[in-house]
């Protein structure tokens, strides 16, 4: 129950932040905002009206909305109407929601690093530092032994009892001097300690074929909190990396769909989000904040998909109208919006089905 409430709180925060971006841009460009609502109708009560905008609280607690004057087809026209604003202003107002999501992601990552989450450090001797596997080469000795990214290395030794220094450089030197010799790696995976016997081999690393290796990337990580300035910098990197990884994932989904075999097994819907937030909350608030930041970046990306019911689709229409120098036909808009909403519903049903299958599995 508490996890579900936490998920609702995160979704409300992110969606209200998105709508607040539209709100600020509309106010900046003189487009009247008729209503700024937290939650979705039916209305619970009104906080009042200021500056021509009514602020409301609504009964369905899954986000929020802004209602712009002249936003709907066939609505009123005027100097403070969205539909009569220059196309470039309409475009900025539409993009402002996505921009707000990226900004809130950066701030959430900043808060996460300030509270304390695992992050890579350059120093080899950090109090509380842990040696983690960051990457495993496919078909390498480490891969064959079952070592996975995220495992924590506890000890690396040979059968004569010599031990490696627990640093990335120390282990690299230890391994490279023992080609063809078995070494024992003690590591922690998912809270359980295991041992693996691996034999360093040549040609494991493409650009270092002459050096024996086992095929793992290593880094020192710590969960110590960062000062505010360092948190801002680390958060900027995390926001960028999350955006890059998420865009790559979206491209892979699109590519598989174009090839006639859509792959949605790694896409998470509402049920999966509840599960992920529950797991993150067990590790501390920093991880909840970083997960919320991750969701915010993905919300920004999803809103830019060129489906008419989303901001991305509306941007495409604004672009087409700018080229044609006239409004899009109302009937075409209605058809496109209907198709867009149907696609979103179909996607949500499919993703939720995949979430349930994962839970049952």
ROKOL-717763 format. One record per residue (C-alpha): residue number from 1; residue in one letter; x, y, z. Coordinates in Angstrom, 1 decimal. Layout:
<atom k="NUM" r="A" xx="X" yy="Y" zz="Z"/>
...
! end
This chain:
<atom k="1" r="X" xx="0.0" yy="0.0" zz="0.0"/>
<atom k="2" r="X" xx="2.8" yy="2.4" zz="0.9"/>
<atom k="3" r="X" xx="4.6" yy="1.6" zz="-2.3"/>
<atom k="4" r="X" xx="1.5" yy="2.3" zz="-4.3"/>
<atom k="5" r="X" xx="1.1" yy="5.7" zz="-2.6"/>
<atom k="6" r="X" xx="4.8" yy="6.4" zz="-3.3"/>
<atom k="7" r="X" xx="4.3" yy="5.6" zz="-7.0"/>
<atom k="8" r="X" xx="1.3" yy="7.9" zz="-7.1"/>
<atom k="9" r="X" xx="3.3" yy="10.7" zz="-5.5"/>
<atom k="10" r="X" xx="6.2" yy="10.2" zz="-8.0"/>
<atom k="11" r="X" xx="3.8" yy="10.2" zz="-11.0"/>
<atom k="12" r="X" xx="1.9" yy="13.3" zz="-9.7"/>
<atom k="13" r="X" xx="5.2" yy="15.1" zz="-9.1"/>
<atom k="14" r="X" xx="6.5" yy="14.4" zz="-12.6"/>
<atom k="15" r="X" xx="3.3" yy="15.0" zz="-14.5"/>
<atom k="16" r="X" xx="2.6" yy="18.2" zz="-12.6"/>
<atom k="17" r="X" xx="6.1" yy="19.4" zz="-13.3"/>
<atom k="18" r="X" xx="5.5" yy="18.6" zz="-17.0"/>
<atom k="19" r="X" xx="2.3" yy="20.6" zz="-17.0"/>
<atom k="20" r="X" xx="4.0" yy="23.4" zz="-15.0"/>
<atom k="21" r="X" xx="6.4" yy="23.7" zz="-17.9"/>
<atom k="22" r="X" xx="3.5" yy="24.3" zz="-20.3"/>
<atom k="23" r="X" xx="2.0" yy="26.7" zz="-17.8"/>
<atom k="24" r="X" xx="5.1" yy="28.9" zz="-17.5"/>
<atom k="25" r="X" xx="5.7" yy="29.0" zz="-21.2"/>
<atom k="26" r="X" xx="2.0" yy="29.9" zz="-21.9"/>
<atom k="27" r="X" xx="2.1" yy="32.7" zz="-19.3"/>
<atom k="28" r="X" xx="5.4" yy="34.0" zz="-20.8"/>
<atom k="29" r="X" xx="3.9" yy="34.3" zz="-24.3"/>
<atom k="30" r="X" xx="0.6" yy="35.7" zz="-23.2"/>
<atom k="31" r="X" xx="-1.5" yy="32.7" zz="-23.8"/>
<atom k="32" r="X" xx="-4.3" yy="32.5" zz="-21.2"/>
<atom k="33" r="X" xx="-4.2" yy="29.4" zz="-18.9"/>
<atom k="34" r="X" xx="-7.8" yy="28.8" zz="-18.0"/>
<atom k="35" r="X" xx="-7.1" yy="26.0" zz="-15.5"/>
<atom k="36" r="X" xx="-4.2" yy="24.4" zz="-13.8"/>
<atom k="37" r="X" xx="-5.3" yy="21.1" zz="-12.2"/>
<atom k="38" r="X" xx="-3.7" yy="18.6" zz="-9.9"/>
<atom k="39" r="X" xx="-5.2" yy="15.2" zz="-10.6"/>
<atom k="40" r="X" xx="-7.8" yy="14.6" zz="-13.2"/>
<atom k="41" r="X" xx="-11.6" yy="15.4" zz="-13.1"/>
<atom k="42" r="X" xx="-14.1" yy="15.1" zz="-11.5"/>
<atom k="43" r="X" xx="-13.1" yy="18.2" zz="-9.5"/>
<atom k="44" r="X" xx="-12.7" yy="18.0" zz="-5.7"/>
<atom k="45" r="X" xx="-12.5" yy="21.7" zz="-5.1"/>
<atom k="46" r="X" xx="-11.0" yy="25.0" zz="-6.4"/>
<atom k="47" r="X" xx="-8.2" yy="26.8" zz="-4.7"/>
<atom k="48" r="X" xx="-9.3" yy="30.0" zz="-6.4"/>
<atom k="49" r="X" xx="-8.6" yy="32.1" zz="-9.5"/>
<atom k="50" r="X" xx="-5.5" yy="34.3" zz="-9.9"/>
<atom k="51" r="X" xx="-4.2" yy="36.0" zz="-13.1"/>
<atom k="52" r="X" xx="-7.0" yy="34.5" zz="-15.1"/>
<atom k="53" r="X" xx="-6.1" yy="30.9" zz="-14.1"/>
<atom k="54" r="X" xx="-8.3" yy="28.7" zz="-11.8"/>
<atom k="55" r="X" xx="-6.3" yy="26.3" zz="-9.7"/>
<atom k="56" r="X" xx="-8.0" yy="23.0" zz="-8.9"/>
<atom k="57" r="X" xx="-7.6" yy="19.7" zz="-7.1"/>
<atom k="58" r="X" xx="-9.3" yy="16.7" zz="-8.7"/>
<atom k="59" r="X" xx="-10.3" yy="13.3" zz="-7.6"/>
<atom k="60" r="X" xx="-8.3" yy="11.1" zz="-9.9"/>
<atom k="61" r="X" xx="-4.7" yy="11.3" zz="-8.4"/>
<atom k="62" r="X" xx="-2.6" yy="10.3" zz="-11.3"/>
<atom k="63" r="X" xx="-1.1" yy="13.6" zz="-12.6"/>
<atom k="64" r="X" xx="-2.4" yy="17.0" zz="-13.6"/>
<atom k="65" r="X" xx="-3.2" yy="19.2" zz="-16.5"/>
<atom k="66" r="X" xx="-3.3" yy="22.7" zz="-17.9"/>
<atom k="67" r="X" xx="-6.3" yy="23.9" zz="-20.0"/>
<atom k="68" r="X" xx="-5.2" yy="26.6" zz="-22.4"/>
<atom k="69" r="X" xx="-7.6" yy="29.1" zz="-23.9"/>
<atom k="70" r="X" xx="-8.1" yy="28.2" zz="-27.6"/>
<atom k="71" r="X" xx="-6.3" yy="24.9" zz="-27.3"/>
<atom k="72" r="X" xx="-9.1" yy="22.7" zz="-28.5"/>
<atom k="73" r="X" xx="-10.3" yy="22.6" zz="-32.1"/>
<atom k="74" r="X" xx="-13.3" yy="24.9" zz="-32.7"/>
<atom k="75" r="X" xx="-12.6" yy="26.8" zz="-29.4"/>
<atom k="76" r="X" xx="-12.6" yy="30.6" zz="-29.0"/>
<atom k="77" r="X" xx="-10.1" yy="32.8" zz="-30.8"/>
<atom k="78" r="X" xx="-8.4" yy="35.9" zz="-29.5"/>
<atom k="79" r="X" xx="-5.1" yy="37.6" zz="-28.8"/>
<atom k="80" r="X" xx="-4.6" yy="35.4" zz="-25.8"/>
<atom k="81" r="X" xx="-5.7" yy="32.2" zz="-27.5"/>
<atom k="82" r="X" xx="-3.3" yy="29.3" zz="-28.1"/>
<atom k="83" r="X" xx="-4.6" yy="28.6" zz="-31.5"/>
<atom k="84" r="X" xx="-4.0" yy="32.2" zz="-32.6"/>
<atom k="85" r="X" xx="-0.5" yy="32.4" zz="-31.2"/>
<atom k="86" r="X" xx="2.4" yy="32.3" zz="-33.7"/>
<atom k="87" r="X" xx="3.5" yy="28.7" zz="-34.6"/>
<atom k="88" r="X" xx="6.9" yy="29.2" zz="-33.0"/>
<atom k="89" r="X" xx="5.2" yy="30.2" zz="-29.7"/>
<atom k="90" r="X" xx="3.0" yy="27.1" zz="-29.9"/>
<atom k="91" r="X" xx="6.0" yy="24.9" zz="-30.4"/>
<atom k="92" r="X" xx="7.9" yy="26.4" zz="-27.4"/>
<atom k="93" r="X" xx="4.8" yy="25.9" zz="-25.2"/>
<atom k="94" r="X" xx="4.6" yy="22.3" zz="-26.3"/>
<atom k="95" r="X" xx="8.3" yy="21.6" zz="-25.8"/>
<atom k="96" r="X" xx="8.3" yy="23.3" zz="-22.4"/>
<atom k="97" r="X" xx="6.7" yy="20.3" zz="-20.7"/>
<atom k="98" r="X" xx="9.5" yy="18.0" zz="-21.9"/>
<atom k="99" r="X" xx="12.1" yy="20.6" zz="-20.8"/>
<atom k="100" r="X" xx="10.5" yy="20.7" zz="-17.4"/>
<atom k="101" r="X" xx="10.8" yy="16.9" zz="-17.1"/>
<atom k="102" r="X" xx="14.5" yy="17.0" zz="-18.0"/>
<atom k="103" r="X" xx="15.1" yy="19.7" zz="-15.4"/>
<atom k="104" r="X" xx="13.2" yy="17.9" zz="-12.7"/>
<atom k="105" r="X" xx="15.3" yy="14.7" zz="-13.6"/>
<atom k="106" r="X" xx="18.5" yy="16.7" zz="-13.1"/>
<atom k="107" r="X" xx="17.3" yy="18.0" zz="-9.7"/>
<atom k="108" r="X" xx="16.1" yy="14.6" zz="-8.6"/>
<atom k="109" r="X" xx="19.5" yy="13.1" zz="-9.5"/>
<atom k="110" r="X" xx="21.1" yy="15.9" zz="-7.6"/>
<atom k="111" r="X" xx="19.1" yy="15.1" zz="-4.5"/>
<atom k="112" r="X" xx="19.9" yy="11.4" zz="-4.9"/>
<atom k="113" r="X" xx="23.7" yy="12.0" zz="-5.0"/>
<atom k="114" r="X" xx="23.3" yy="14.4" zz="-2.0"/>
<atom k="115" r="X" xx="21.5" yy="11.7" zz="0.0"/>
<atom k="116" r="X" xx="23.8" yy="9.0" zz="-1.2"/>
<atom k="117" r="X" xx="23.7" yy="6.4" zz="-4.0"/>
<atom k="118" r="X" xx="26.3" yy="4.2" zz="-5.5"/>
<atom k="119" r="X" xx="28.6" yy="6.2" zz="-7.9"/>
<atom k="120" r="X" xx="32.0" yy="5.6" zz="-9.4"/>
<atom k="121" r="X" xx="35.0" yy="7.4" zz="-7.9"/>
<atom k="122" r="X" xx="38.4" yy="7.9" zz="-9.4"/>
<atom k="123" r="X" xx="40.4" yy="7.4" zz="-6.2"/>
<atom k="124" r="X" xx="41.6" yy="3.9" zz="-5.6"/>
<atom k="125" r="X" xx="41.5" yy="4.3" zz="-1.8"/>
<atom k="126" r="X" xx="38.1" yy="5.6" zz="-0.8"/>
<atom k="127" r="X" xx="36.7" yy="4.9" zz="2.7"/>
<atom k="128" r="X" xx="33.8" yy="2.5" zz="2.2"/>
<atom k="129" r="X" xx="34.7" yy="2.0" zz="-1.5"/>
<atom k="130" r="X" xx="33.7" yy="-1.3" zz="-3.2"/>
<atom k="131" r="X" xx="35.2" yy="-2.9" zz="-6.2"/>
<atom k="132" r="X" xx="32.3" yy="-3.5" zz="-8.7"/>
<atom k="133" r="X" xx="32.1" yy="-5.3" zz="-12.0"/>
<atom k="134" r="X" xx="30.9" yy="-2.7" zz="-14.6"/>
<atom k="135" r="X" xx="31.0" yy="-4.8" zz="-17.7"/>
<atom k="136" r="X" xx="31.6" yy="-8.4" zz="-18.8"/>
<atom k="137" r="X" xx="32.8" yy="-9.3" zz="-22.3"/>
<atom k="138" r="X" xx="30.5" yy="-11.8" zz="-24.0"/>
<atom k="139" r="X" xx="32.0" yy="-15.3" zz="-24.3"/>
<atom k="140" r="X" xx="35.0" yy="-14.3" zz="-22.1"/>
<atom k="141" r="X" xx="36.3" yy="-16.4" zz="-19.2"/>
<atom k="142" r="X" xx="34.5" yy="-14.2" zz="-16.7"/>
<atom k="143" r="X" xx="31.2" yy="-14.6" zz="-18.7"/>
<atom k="144" r="X" xx="31.6" yy="-18.4" zz="-18.8"/>
<atom k="145" r="X" xx="32.2" yy="-18.4" zz="-15.1"/>
<atom k="146" r="X" xx="28.9" yy="-16.6" zz="-14.5"/>
<atom k="147" r="X" xx="30.2" yy="-13.2" zz="-13.3"/>
<atom k="148" r="X" xx="27.7" yy="-10.4" zz="-14.1"/>
<atom k="149" r="X" xx="27.8" yy="-6.6" zz="-14.1"/>
<atom k="150" r="X" xx="27.0" yy="-5.3" zz="-10.7"/>
<atom k="151" r="X" xx="28.8" yy="-8.1" zz="-8.8"/>
<atom k="152" r="X" xx="31.2" yy="-7.0" zz="-6.1"/>
<atom k="153" r="X" xx="34.7" yy="-8.4" zz="-6.1"/>
<atom k="154" r="X" xx="35.8" yy="-9.6" zz="-2.7"/>
<atom k="155" r="X" xx="39.1" yy="-11.3" zz="-3.5"/>
<atom k="156" r="X" xx="41.2" yy="-12.4" zz="-6.4"/>
<atom k="157" r="X" xx="43.9" yy="-15.0" zz="-5.7"/>
<atom k="158" r="X" xx="45.9" yy="-17.8" zz="-7.5"/>
<atom k="159" r="X" xx="46.3" yy="-21.4" zz="-6.4"/>
<atom k="160" r="X" xx="49.5" yy="-20.5" zz="-4.6"/>
<atom k="161" r="X" xx="47.8" yy="-18.1" zz="-2.3"/>
<atom k="162" r="X" xx="49.0" yy="-14.8" zz="-3.9"/>
<atom k="163" r="X" xx="46.3" yy="-12.1" zz="-3.8"/>
<atom k="164" r="X" xx="45.6" yy="-9.2" zz="-6.0"/>
<atom k="165" r="X" xx="45.3" yy="-5.6" zz="-4.7"/>
<atom k="166" r="X" xx="41.5" yy="-4.9" zz="-4.8"/>
<atom k="167" r="X" xx="41.8" yy="-2.0" zz="-7.3"/>
<atom k="168" r="X" xx="41.0" yy="-2.1" zz="-11.0"/>
<atom k="169" r="X" xx="44.8" yy="-1.6" zz="-11.8"/>
<atom k="170" r="X" xx="45.9" yy="-4.1" zz="-9.2"/>
<atom k="171" r="X" xx="43.6" yy="-6.9" zz="-10.6"/>
<atom k="172" r="X" xx="44.5" yy="-6.0" zz="-14.2"/>
<atom k="173" r="X" xx="48.2" yy="-6.5" zz="-13.4"/>
<atom k="174" r="X" xx="47.5" yy="-9.7" zz="-11.4"/>
<atom k="175" r="X" xx="45.5" yy="-11.2" zz="-14.2"/>
<atom k="176" r="X" xx="47.8" yy="-10.2" zz="-17.1"/>
<atom k="177" r="X" xx="50.8" yy="-11.9" zz="-15.4"/>
<atom k="178" r="X" xx="48.9" yy="-15.2" zz="-15.1"/>
<atom k="179" r="X" xx="47.9" yy="-16.2" zz="-18.6"/>
<atom k="180" r="X" xx="46.9" yy="-19.8" zz="-18.8"/>
<atom k="181" r="X" xx="46.8" yy="-20.2" zz="-15.0"/>
<atom k="182" r="X" xx="43.7" yy="-20.7" zz="-12.9"/>
<atom k="183" r="X" xx="42.7" yy="-17.9" zz="-10.5"/>
<atom k="184" r="X" xx="40.0" yy="-17.8" zz="-7.9"/>
<atom k="185" r="X" xx="37.6" yy="-14.9" zz="-7.8"/>
<atom k="186" r="X" xx="35.4" yy="-14.5" zz="-4.7"/>
<atom k="187" r="X" xx="32.5" yy="-12.1" zz="-5.4"/>
<atom k="188" r="X" xx="29.0" yy="-11.1" zz="-4.2"/>
<atom k="189" r="X" xx="26.0" yy="-11.5" zz="-6.4"/>
<atom k="190" r="X" xx="22.5" yy="-10.4" zz="-5.3"/>
<atom k="191" r="X" xx="23.7" yy="-10.5" zz="-1.6"/>
<atom k="192" r="X" xx="25.2" yy="-14.1" zz="-1.9"/>
<atom k="193" r="X" xx="28.9" yy="-14.8" zz="-2.0"/>
<atom k="194" r="X" xx="30.2" yy="-17.1" zz="-4.7"/>
<atom k="195" r="X" xx="33.5" yy="-18.3" zz="-6.0"/>
<atom k="196" r="X" xx="34.6" yy="-18.8" zz="-9.6"/>
<atom k="197" r="X" xx="37.7" yy="-20.3" zz="-11.2"/>
<atom k="198" r="X" xx="38.7" yy="-18.5" zz="-14.3"/>
<atom k="199" r="X" xx="41.8" yy="-18.8" zz="-16.6"/>
<atom k="200" r="X" xx="43.1" yy="-15.6" zz="-18.2"/>
<atom k="201" r="X" xx="43.4" yy="-15.9" zz="-21.9"/>
<atom k="202" r="X" xx="44.8" yy="-13.9" zz="-24.9"/>
<atom k="203" r="X" xx="42.6" yy="-12.2" zz="-27.4"/>
<atom k="204" r="X" xx="39.8" yy="-11.6" zz="-24.9"/>
<atom k="205" r="X" xx="40.0" yy="-7.8" zz="-25.3"/>
<atom k="206" r="X" xx="40.0" yy="-6.8" zz="-28.9"/>
<atom k="207" r="X" xx="42.5" yy="-3.9" zz="-28.6"/>
<atom k="208" r="X" xx="44.8" yy="-5.8" zz="-26.2"/>
<atom k="209" r="X" xx="44.9" yy="-9.2" zz="-27.8"/>
<atom k="210" r="X" xx="48.4" yy="-9.9" zz="-26.6"/>
<atom k="211" r="X" xx="47.6" yy="-9.4" zz="-22.9"/>
<atom k="212" r="X" xx="45.9" yy="-12.2" zz="-20.9"/>
<atom k="213" r="X" xx="42.6" yy="-11.1" zz="-19.6"/>
<atom k="214" r="X" xx="39.3" yy="-12.5" zz="-18.1"/>
<atom k="215" r="X" xx="37.0" yy="-10.0" zz="-19.7"/>
<atom k="216" r="X" xx="35.6" yy="-7.7" zz="-17.0"/>
<atom k="217" r="X" xx="35.5" yy="-4.0" zz="-16.5"/>
<atom k="218" r="X" xx="36.0" yy="-2.8" zz="-12.9"/>
<atom k="219" r="X" xx="35.5" yy="0.4" zz="-10.9"/>
<atom k="220" r="X" xx="35.6" yy="1.6" zz="-7.4"/>
<atom k="221" r="X" xx="32.2" yy="2.7" zz="-6.2"/>
<atom k="222" r="X" xx="30.8" yy="4.2" zz="-3.0"/>
<atom k="223" r="X" xx="27.5" yy="5.3" zz="-1.6"/>
<atom k="224" r="X" xx="28.9" yy="8.2" zz="0.3"/>
<atom k="225" r="X" xx="26.9" yy="11.4" zz="-0.2"/>
<atom k="226" r="X" xx="28.4" yy="14.2" zz="-2.4"/>
<atom k="227" r="X" xx="28.6" yy="17.9" zz="-1.7"/>
<atom k="228" r="X" xx="26.0" yy="20.0" zz="-3.5"/>
<atom k="229" r="X" xx="28.3" yy="21.2" zz="-6.2"/>
<atom k="230" r="X" xx="29.6" yy="17.8" zz="-7.0"/>
<atom k="231" r="X" xx="26.0" yy="16.4" zz="-6.9"/>
<atom k="232" r="X" xx="25.0" yy="18.9" zz="-9.6"/>
<atom k="233" r="X" xx="27.8" yy="17.8" zz="-11.8"/>
<atom k="234" r="X" xx="27.2" yy="14.1" zz="-11.2"/>
<atom k="235" r="X" xx="23.5" yy="14.6" zz="-11.8"/>
<atom k="236" r="X" xx="24.1" yy="16.3" zz="-15.1"/>
<atom k="237" r="X" xx="26.1" yy="13.3" zz="-16.3"/>
<atom k="238" r="X" xx="23.5" yy="10.9" zz="-15.0"/>
<atom k="239" r="X" xx="20.7" yy="12.8" zz="-16.8"/>
<atom k="240" r="X" xx="22.6" yy="12.8" zz="-20.1"/>
<atom k="241" r="X" xx="23.5" yy="9.1" zz="-19.8"/>
<atom k="242" r="X" xx="19.9" yy="8.2" zz="-18.9"/>
<atom k="243" r="X" xx="18.7" yy="10.1" zz="-21.9"/>
<atom k="244" r="X" xx="21.2" yy="8.4" zz="-24.2"/>
<atom k="245" r="X" xx="20.5" yy="4.9" zz="-23.0"/>
<atom k="246" r="X" xx="16.7" yy="5.5" zz="-23.1"/>
<atom k="247" r="X" xx="16.8" yy="6.8" zz="-26.6"/>
<atom k="248" r="X" xx="18.9" yy="3.8" zz="-27.7"/>
<atom k="249" r="X" xx="16.4" yy="1.5" zz="-26.1"/>
<atom k="250" r="X" xx="13.5" yy="3.2" zz="-27.9"/>
<atom k="251" r="X" xx="15.4" yy="2.9" zz="-31.2"/>
<atom k="252" r="X" xx="15.9" yy="-0.8" zz="-30.6"/>
<atom k="253" r="X" xx="12.2" yy="-1.2" zz="-30.0"/>
<atom k="254" r="X" xx="11.3" yy="0.8" zz="-33.1"/>
<atom k="255" r="X" xx="13.9" yy="-1.2" zz="-35.2"/>
<atom k="256" r="X" xx="12.5" yy="-4.5" zz="-34.0"/>
<atom k="257" r="X" xx="8.9" yy="-3.3" zz="-34.8"/>
<atom k="258" r="X" xx="9.9" yy="-2.3" zz="-38.3"/>
<atom k="259" r="X" xx="11.4" yy="-5.7" zz="-38.8"/>
<atom k="260" r="X" xx="8.0" yy="-7.3" zz="-37.9"/>
<atom k="261" r="X" xx="9.1" yy="-8.7" zz="-34.5"/>
<atom k="262" r="X" xx="8.4" yy="-5.9" zz="-31.9"/>
<atom k="263" r="X" xx="10.2" yy="-6.6" zz="-28.6"/>
<atom k="264" r="X" xx="8.6" yy="-5.0" zz="-25.5"/>
<atom k="265" r="X" xx="9.9" yy="-7.4" zz="-22.9"/>
<atom k="266" r="X" xx="12.2" yy="-4.7" zz="-21.4"/>
<atom k="267" r="X" xx="9.5" yy="-2.0" zz="-21.4"/>
<atom k="268" r="X" xx="8.0" yy="-1.4" zz="-18.0"/>
<atom k="269" r="X" xx="4.4" yy="-0.2" zz="-17.4"/>
<atom k="270" r="X" xx="2.5" yy="0.8" zz="-14.2"/>
<atom k="271" r="X" xx="2.7" yy="-2.6" zz="-12.6"/>
<atom k="272" r="X" xx="6.4" yy="-2.8" zz="-13.2"/>
<atom k="273" r="X" xx="7.0" yy="0.7" zz="-11.9"/>
<atom k="274" r="X" xx="5.3" yy="-0.3" zz="-8.6"/>
<atom k="275" r="X" xx="7.6" yy="-3.2" zz="-8.3"/>
<atom k="276" r="X" xx="10.7" yy="-1.1" zz="-9.2"/>
<atom k="277" r="X" xx="9.8" yy="1.6" zz="-6.7"/>
<atom k="278" r="X" xx="9.3" yy="-1.1" zz="-4.0"/>
<atom k="279" r="X" xx="12.7" yy="-2.5" zz="-4.6"/>
<atom k="280" r="X" xx="14.3" yy="1.0" zz="-4.7"/>
<atom k="281" r="X" xx="12.7" yy="2.0" zz="-1.4"/>
<atom k="282" r="X" xx="14.3" yy="-1.0" zz="0.3"/>
<atom k="283" r="X" xx="17.7" yy="0.5" zz="-0.5"/>
<atom k="284" r="X" xx="17.0" yy="4.0" zz="0.7"/>
<atom k="285" r="X" xx="15.6" yy="7.4" zz="-0.4"/>
<atom k="286" r="X" xx="18.5" yy="8.1" zz="-2.7"/>
<atom k="287" r="X" xx="17.6" yy="5.2" zz="-4.9"/>
<atom k="288" r="X" xx="13.9" yy="6.2" zz="-5.0"/>
<atom k="289" r="X" xx="14.9" yy="9.7" zz="-6.1"/>
<atom k="290" r="X" xx="17.2" yy="8.3" zz="-8.8"/>
<atom k="291" r="X" xx="14.5" yy="6.0" zz="-10.1"/>
<atom k="292" r="X" xx="12.1" yy="9.0" zz="-10.1"/>
<atom k="293" r="X" xx="14.7" yy="10.9" zz="-12.2"/>
<atom k="294" r="X" xx="14.9" yy="7.9" zz="-14.6"/>
<atom k="295" r="X" xx="11.1" yy="7.9" zz="-15.0"/>
<atom k="296" r="X" xx="11.1" yy="11.6" zz="-15.6"/>
<atom k="297" r="X" xx="13.6" yy="11.3" zz="-18.5"/>
<atom k="298" r="X" xx="11.6" yy="8.5" zz="-20.0"/>
<atom k="299" r="X" xx="8.4" yy="10.6" zz="-19.6"/>
<atom k="300" r="X" xx="10.1" yy="13.4" zz="-21.6"/>
<atom k="301" r="X" xx="11.1" yy="10.9" zz="-24.4"/>
<atom k="302" r="X" xx="7.6" yy="9.3" zz="-24.5"/>
<atom k="303" r="X" xx="6.0" yy="12.8" zz="-24.9"/>
<atom k="304" r="X" xx="8.1" yy="13.5" zz="-27.9"/>
<atom k="305" r="X" xx="7.0" yy="10.4" zz="-29.8"/>
<atom k="306" r="X" xx="5.1" yy="11.8" zz="-32.9"/>
<atom k="307" r="X" xx="1.7" yy="10.4" zz="-31.9"/>
<atom k="308" r="X" xx="-1.0" yy="13.1" zz="-32.3"/>
<atom k="309" r="X" xx="-2.3" yy="12.7" zz="-28.7"/>
<atom k="310" r="X" xx="1.2" yy="13.5" zz="-27.3"/>
<atom k="311" r="X" xx="3.3" yy="16.6" zz="-27.4"/>
<atom k="312" r="X" xx="5.5" yy="15.2" zz="-30.2"/>
<atom k="313" r="X" xx="2.5" yy="14.6" zz="-32.4"/>
<atom k="314" r="X" xx="1.2" yy="18.1" zz="-31.8"/>
<atom k="315" r="X" xx="4.7" yy="19.5" zz="-32.6"/>
<atom k="316" r="X" xx="4.6" yy="17.6" zz="-35.9"/>
<atom k="317" r="X" xx="1.2" yy="19.1" zz="-36.7"/>
<atom k="318" r="X" xx="2.4" yy="22.6" zz="-35.8"/>
<atom k="319" r="X" xx="5.4" yy="22.1" zz="-38.1"/>
<atom k="320" r="X" xx="3.1" yy="20.9" zz="-41.0"/>
<atom k="321" r="X" xx="0.8" yy="23.9" zz="-40.4"/>
<atom k="322" r="X" xx="3.8" yy="26.2" zz="-40.5"/>
<atom k="323" r="X" xx="4.8" yy="24.8" zz="-43.9"/>
<atom k="324" r="X" xx="1.3" yy="24.9" zz="-45.3"/>
<atom k="325" r="X" xx="0.6" yy="28.3" zz="-43.7"/>
<atom k="326" r="X" xx="-2.9" yy="27.2" zz="-42.6"/>
<atom k="327" r="X" xx="-4.6" yy="25.2" zz="-39.9"/>
<atom k="328" r="X" xx="-4.9" yy="21.4" zz="-40.3"/>
<atom k="329" r="X" xx="-8.3" yy="20.2" zz="-41.4"/>
<atom k="330" r="X" xx="-10.5" yy="19.6" zz="-38.3"/>
<atom k="331" r="X" xx="-11.7" yy="16.1" zz="-39.5"/>
<atom k="332" r="X" xx="-8.2" yy="15.0" zz="-40.0"/>
<atom k="333" r="X" xx="-7.2" yy="16.2" zz="-36.6"/>
<atom k="334" r="X" xx="-10.0" yy="14.3" zz="-35.0"/>
<atom k="335" r="X" xx="-9.1" yy="11.1" zz="-36.8"/>
<atom k="336" r="X" xx="-5.4" yy="11.4" zz="-35.9"/>
<atom k="337" r="X" xx="-6.2" yy="12.1" zz="-32.2"/>
<atom k="338" r="X" xx="-8.5" yy="9.1" zz="-32.1"/>
<atom k="339" r="X" xx="-5.9" yy="6.9" zz="-33.7"/>
<atom k="340" r="X" xx="-3.2" yy="8.3" zz="-31.3"/>
<atom k="341" r="X" xx="-5.3" yy="7.6" zz="-28.2"/>
<atom k="342" r="X" xx="-6.0" yy="4.1" zz="-29.4"/>
<atom k="343" r="X" xx="-2.3" yy="3.4" zz="-30.0"/>
<atom k="344" r="X" xx="-1.5" yy="4.7" zz="-26.5"/>
<atom k="345" r="X" xx="-4.2" yy="2.5" zz="-24.9"/>
<atom k="346" r="X" xx="-3.0" yy="-0.6" zz="-26.9"/>
<atom k="347" r="X" xx="0.6" yy="0.1" zz="-25.8"/>
<atom k="348" r="X" xx="-0.4" yy="0.4" zz="-22.2"/>
<atom k="349" r="X" xx="-2.4" yy="-2.8" zz="-22.3"/>
<atom k="350" r="X" xx="0.5" yy="-4.7" zz="-23.9"/>
<atom k="351" r="X" xx="3.1" yy="-3.3" zz="-21.5"/>
<atom k="352" r="X" xx="0.9" yy="-4.1" zz="-18.5"/>
<atom k="353" r="X" xx="0.4" yy="-7.6" zz="-19.7"/>
<atom k="354" r="X" xx="4.2" yy="-8.0" zz="-20.0"/>
<atom k="355" r="X" xx="4.6" yy="-6.6" zz="-16.4"/>
<atom k="356" r="X" xx="2.1" yy="-9.2" zz="-15.1"/>
<atom k="357" r="X" xx="3.9" yy="-12.0" zz="-17.0"/>
<atom k="358" r="X" xx="7.2" yy="-10.9" zz="-15.3"/>
<atom k="359" r="X" xx="5.6" yy="-10.9" zz="-11.9"/>
<atom k="360" r="X" xx="4.1" yy="-14.4" zz="-12.4"/>
<atom k="361" r="X" xx="7.3" yy="-15.7" zz="-13.8"/>
! end
